[in-house]
Every structure is written in structure tokens, then in C-alpha cells.
Amino acid sequence: MHFGFIFNIKKEMKINKGIFLLPIFFILLYFCVFFVVIIIKRGDLSDGSLTKNIVSNNIDGVNIEKSKGYGYLLNEKYSNPFSPKFGNKNSKVSIVFFLDFDCPFCYEEYFHIKSMLKNHLNDAYFEFRQFPIEDVHENSRSLSNAVMCANEQNKFLEMFDVIFLDYKNRENGELTIDQYINDYAENTEIDLKSFNLCMKDLRYNKIINKDIVDALNLGLSGTPSFFVNGEKVEGIIKTDNWDKLFINK
């Protein structure tokens, strides 16, 4: 009787201990799952963290000669008919850019792209597609809409310039994104009434959505990313490396 009583007490203590530890187990499990999801999410949609250190040695592997003077044909499946396009369609070099206009790595890449546009506008065919990663850059979609609305008035490159040249100021500024975009529109000297209506209507939102879906389906994990004559190249590519494309073109 005495030993049975002690046995029952020990058994009850074990049960109570198990009940006490059960909530702790579920709390720890929750935090483990939470951090795993965060890590995966950041890895899948990083703003260049996976590609930041990839120097464009991949450029050396792009075969310019196989384009036979029509590089855009090699990039057809990476193209969107509604995207802004510039340059010489009959050239051997075709480049499709996927950019996030609020991405620090795209800001760094901007100066190399600008140099290439200045020196090789007649030597290549350039297409700009949108890849705003809103989970990381909350203003990126608004800026994508702004450049597309500006493109409607043939002012894409002007808006492209003012957005990136004001990146540092916008990052540390106190204005709302709508106020910044209004200032950018005024600086590009476009028709403000038409531009504001375009922004209000979210006229290019579906096209931006298509760009995002295409980017993900193409396996892009961050920005900036490019397709050069059908070859995927990711990360910050410096002017010297871009220039390699135009040697013996």
C-alpha cells in the first residue's frame, strides 16, 4: 500500500512534468519554423545578397558571334513587348535588364549602365524590365510605376536618371514616396496631369506583375539581373566588363 502510493505519486509527477514541457516544446518549434521561413524568404528574394559578389566573369562566356547581327533574337523569350527599349535592334548585343529601382545594388549598377548607354547606344539593344522586391524595398513598386508612366511620354531614361541619382537623398529623406515621385516628374518636365492620372490608375501594374512573375520563373533571385544574348548574368557588372561585349563586335 505504501509503495503503491509512492509509485502513483512518481507517475503523477512524470505526467505533470510532461504536460509542463509540452508548451515549451511547441514554443521552441514555432521559433525554429519562424527563423527558417525568414532565412528562406531572404534567400529567395534577396536584393542582391546572393549575387552581390558575383563579378561578371560570366560576360566572358557570352557568345556574341552566334547572334549574327541580331542579338535580340537570342533574348526573345526574356522580353516583354511593353517594356522600354532603346538602341540598335540589328546589333549583335542584346541586353535585358531586370531592375529594382529602390535597390542599393541597382543604384551601384546604375552608373555602369549609364556609361554603357552613353558609349554603346548604337552598338546594342537594351530592354528594361521591372523586378520590384517589395518585401525588402517598400517603395520599389511605386518607382516602377513611375518609370513606366514616364515611358508613356518617352521620358523613361530621364526618370531612370533622377530616381537613381536621388537614391541617397531618398534613403535618408523625410518626404513620402509620392512627394518624391512628384518632384521627379517635375524634374523630367513631363505632362504632370497625364503622369498623375497614370500613377493614380496604376496603369502599368499588370505589366509590372508580369515582369515579376517572369523573373521568378526564370530563376532570378535578386537584382540587378541580366540576360545577355540569351545568357543569364547576375550581380554588379562594372563598365570594364560590359565593354568586353563590344570588343570585335
Number of C-alpha atoms within 10 A of each C-alpha: 6 6 8 9 10 11 12 11 12 12 12 12 12 12 12 12 11 11 11 11 11 11 11 11 10 11 10 11 11 12 11 11 11 11 11 12 12 11 11 11 12 17 15 16 19 19 29 22 17 17 20 17 12 15 15 17 11 15 19 12 10 19 16 22 13 12 18 12 17 21 26 27 18 20 19 14 11 24 21 17 9 13 17 17 19 15 16 19 19 18 19 25 29 30 24 25 23 25 26 27 29 26 24 19 21 24 22 15 20 22 16 20 18 16 15 18 18 10 11 17 15 14 20 26 25 20 24 20 28 27 30 28 23 15 13 14 15 13 19 22 20 20 24 23 22 28 25 31 25 27 19 16 12 13 17 19 17 18 25 22 16 16 22 21 14 14 16 12 12 16 11 8 12 10 12 11 16 14 11 18 22 15 12 22 24 12 12 18 12 19 12 14 8 14 20 16 12 18 20 10 10 15 14 18 16 10 18 21 15 15 21 19 12 19 20 15 9 12 10 22 21 30 32 29 25 23 20 26 25 21 15 18 23 25 23 23 25 18 15 11 16 18 15 13 20 14 8 7 13
